[in-house]
Amino acid sequence: MNLIGNIIWIIFGGIFIFFEYIIGGLILCLTIVGIPFGLQCFKFAFVGLAPFGVKITDTSSNTGCLSTIMNIIWLIFGGFWIALTHLFFGILLCITIVGIPFGRQHFKLMNLAFSPFGKSIS
């Protein structure tokens, strides 16, 4: 079922999400300061390409409060708008019964958009 969901997701817009996050990550990686944020965009890209069957888990890292500070910077400079976009498309897709699984994937991406630092994809 995950394979069918991912194929439908890619056909109806997942490939565009993938390329948008890849391009954004590459642009952010051009500067030294933007590299950590660019790496988070690559995380978004791979989840955005095939979200069905992907689990997002919190990781306990030894970075202390650094991930919290990076999440705050991320949220201020773009994460909020990414999360709002995924919320909008999630609600729009959940209007129909057929779109509910795809809307849930947007809600998963929205959760990742709020705080990508300190989370891993499995």
C-alpha positions in Angstrom: 0.0 0.0 0.0 2.9 2.3 0.8 4.3 1.8 -2.7 1.0 2.7 -4.4 0.5 5.7 -2.1 4.1 7.0 -2.9 3.5 6.5 -6.7 0.3 8.5 -6.6 2.0 11.1 -4.4 4.9 11.5 -6.8 2.6 11.8 -9.8 0.3 14.4 -8.3 2.9 16.8 -6.9 5.5 15.0 -4.8 8.1 15.4 -7.4 7.6 19.1 -7.4 8.0 19.2 -3.6 11.2 17.2 -3.9 12.8 19.5 -6.4 11.7 22.6 -4.5 13.4 21.4 -1.3 16.5 20.2 -3.2 16.9 23.6 -4.9 16.3 25.4 -1.6 18.8 23.2 0.2 21.4 23.7 -2.5 21.0 27.5 -2.3 21.3 27.4 1.5 24.4 25.3 1.3 26.2 27.9 -0.8 26.9 29.8 2.5 28.6 28.4 5.5 26.0 29.7 7.8 23.2 28.1 5.7 24.6 24.6 5.6 22.7 23.2 8.6 19.5 24.6 7.3 20.2 23.2 3.8 20.7 19.8 5.3 17.3 20.0 6.9 15.9 20.9 3.4 17.4 17.7 2.1 15.6 15.9 4.9 12.4 17.5 3.7 13.1 16.6 0.1 13.4 12.9 0.8 10.3 12.7 3.0 8.5 14.9 0.4 9.4 12.5 -2.4 8.0 9.4 -0.7 6.2 10.1 2.6 4.2 6.9 2.9 6.0 4.4 5.2 8.4 7.0 6.6 8.5 7.5 10.4 9.7 10.8 11.9 11.2 10.3 15.4 12.7 12.6 18.0 16.4 11.9 18.6 18.2 12.6 21.8 21.3 14.3 20.8 24.3 15.6 22.8 24.0 19.1 21.3 22.3 20.5 24.4 20.2 23.5 23.5 21.7 24.0 20.1 18.9 22.1 18.3 16.4 24.3 20.1 18.1 27.5 19.1 18.4 26.2 15.5 14.7 25.3 15.5 13.8 28.8 16.7 15.9 30.4 13.9 14.3 27.9 11.4 10.8 28.8 12.5 11.4 32.5 12.3 13.0 32.5 8.9 10.8 30.2 6.9 9.6 27.2 8.8 6.4 28.9 9.9 5.4 29.5 6.2 6.4 26.0 5.2 4.2 24.6 8.0 1.3 26.8 7.0 1.6 25.6 3.4 1.5 22.0 4.5 -1.4 22.7 6.8 -3.4 24.4 4.0 -2.8 21.5 1.6 -3.5 18.9 4.4 -6.9 20.5 5.2 -7.7 20.9 1.5 -7.0 17.2 0.8 -8.8 16.0 3.9 -12.1 17.5 2.6 -12.5 14.4 0.4 -12.4 10.8 1.6 -9.9 9.9 -1.1 -7.5 12.6 -0.1 -7.4 11.9 3.6 -4.2 9.7 3.4 -2.5 12.4 1.4 -3.6 15.1 3.8 -2.2 13.1 6.7 1.2 13.1 4.9 1.1 16.9 4.6 0.4 17.0 8.4 3.5 14.8 8.9 5.5 17.2 6.8 4.0 20.1 8.8 5.2 18.6 12.0 8.7 18.3 10.6 8.5 21.9 9.3 8.0 23.2 12.8 11.1 21.7 14.3 13.4 19.7 11.9 16.5 19.8 14.1 16.6 16.9 16.5 14.4 14.7 14.4 15.4 11.7 12.3 13.7 9.9 9.5 13.4 6.1 9.5 
